[in-house]
Amino acid sequence: MEILKNIEAIRKEKGVKQAVIGEILGIGQSAYSNYITRSHDIYYGRLSQIANALGVSVVDIVTYPAKYVPANEDCSQCREKNEIIKNLNSYIKLLTKE
């Protein structure tokens, strides 16, 4: 399952040990390892818990690596999108004024 591979890639990238994630989920390191390696189905609640433990969003996990940007990296594409959103919001305010 691709999402489980993404979880492991993000976990390793962030340097978080399996035991830490397991503890947050209320399971042991070996149970977490089995969960990931046996490609179990993952439910949103569990995925959300893992995302919180890794300090990322569920969207970041699902779309990794396409949309995942480590917090310490500069993202010019993100700045461009934020600028577009800011301009659109200004335009919407102008259109909605009476």
MODELLER restraints for C-alpha pairs under 7 A, 6 or more apart:
rsr = mdl.restraints
at = mdl.atoms
rsr.add(forms.Gaussian(group=physical.xy_distance, feature=features.Distance(at['CA:1:A'], at['CA:39:A']), mean=5.65, stdev=0.5))
rsr.add(forms.Gaussian(group=physical.xy_distance, feature=features.Distance(at['CA:3:A'], at['CA:61:A']), mean=6.62, stdev=0.5))
rsr.add(forms.Gaussian(group=physical.xy_distance, feature=features.Distance(at['CA:3:A'], at['CA:62:A']), mean=5.77, stdev=0.5))
rsr.add(forms.Gaussian(group=physical.xy_distance, feature=features.Distance(at['CA:4:A'], at['CA:36:A']), mean=5.85, stdev=0.5))
rsr.add(forms.Gaussian(group=physical.xy_distance, feature=features.Distance(at['CA:4:A'], at['CA:39:A']), mean=6.88, stdev=0.5))
rsr.add(forms.Gaussian(group=physical.xy_distance, feature=features.Distance(at['CA:6:A'], at['CA:61:A']), mean=5.90, stdev=0.5))
rsr.add(forms.Gaussian(group=physical.xy_distance, feature=features.Distance(at['CA:6:A'], at['CA:64:A']), mean=6.02, stdev=0.5))
rsr.add(forms.Gaussian(group=physical.xy_distance, feature=features.Distance(at['CA:7:A'], at['CA:61:A']), mean=6.15, stdev=0.5))
rsr.add(forms.Gaussian(group=physical.xy_distance, feature=features.Distance(at['CA:11:A'], at['CA:54:A']), mean=6.61, stdev=0.5))
rsr.add(forms.Gaussian(group=physical.xy_distance, feature=features.Distance(at['CA:18:A'], at['CA:29:A']), mean=5.55, stdev=0.5))
rsr.add(forms.Gaussian(group=physical.xy_distance, feature=features.Distance(at['CA:18:A'], at['CA:32:A']), mean=6.79, stdev=0.5))
rsr.add(forms.Gaussian(group=physical.xy_distance, feature=features.Distance(at['CA:18:A'], at['CA:33:A']), mean=6.99, stdev=0.5))
rsr.add(forms.Gaussian(group=physical.xy_distance, feature=features.Distance(at['CA:19:A'], at['CA:28:A']), mean=6.44, stdev=0.5))
rsr.add(forms.Gaussian(group=physical.xy_distance, feature=features.Distance(at['CA:19:A'], at['CA:29:A']), mean=4.25, stdev=0.5))
rsr.add(forms.Gaussian(group=physical.xy_distance, feature=features.Distance(at['CA:21:A'], at['CA:50:A']), mean=6.99, stdev=0.5))
rsr.add(forms.Gaussian(group=physical.xy_distance, feature=features.Distance(at['CA:21:A'], at['CA:53:A']), mean=6.38, stdev=0.5))
rsr.add(forms.Gaussian(group=physical.xy_distance, feature=features.Distance(at['CA:22:A'], at['CA:28:A']), mean=5.10, stdev=0.5))
rsr.add(forms.Gaussian(group=physical.xy_distance, feature=features.Distance(at['CA:22:A'], at['CA:29:A']), mean=5.17, stdev=0.5))
rsr.add(forms.Gaussian(group=physical.xy_distance, feature=features.Distance(at['CA:22:A'], at['CA:32:A']), mean=5.40, stdev=0.5))
rsr.add(forms.Gaussian(group=physical.xy_distance, feature=features.Distance(at['CA:24:A'], at['CA:53:A']), mean=6.83, stdev=0.5))
rsr.add(forms.Gaussian(group=physical.xy_distance, feature=features.Distance(at['CA:25:A'], at['CA:49:A']), mean=6.94, stdev=0.5))
rsr.add(forms.Gaussian(group=physical.xy_distance, feature=features.Distance(at['CA:47:A'], at['CA:58:A']), mean=6.75, stdev=0.5))
rsr.add(forms.Gaussian(group=physical.xy_distance, feature=features.Distance(at['CA:48:A'], at['CA:58:A']), mean=6.01, stdev=0.5))
rsr.add(forms.Gaussian(group=physical.xy_distance, feature=features.Distance(at['CA:51:A'], at['CA:57:A']), mean=5.48, stdev=0.5))
rsr.add(forms.Gaussian(group=physical.xy_distance, feature=features.Distance(at['CA:51:A'], at['CA:58:A']), mean=5.64, stdev=0.5))
rsr.add(forms.Gaussian(group=physical.xy_distance, feature=features.Distance(at['CA:60:A'], at['CA:67:A']), mean=5.98, stdev=0.5))
rsr.add(forms.Gaussian(group=physical.xy_distance, feature=features.Distance(at['CA:60:A'], at['CA:68:A']), mean=4.93, stdev=0.5))
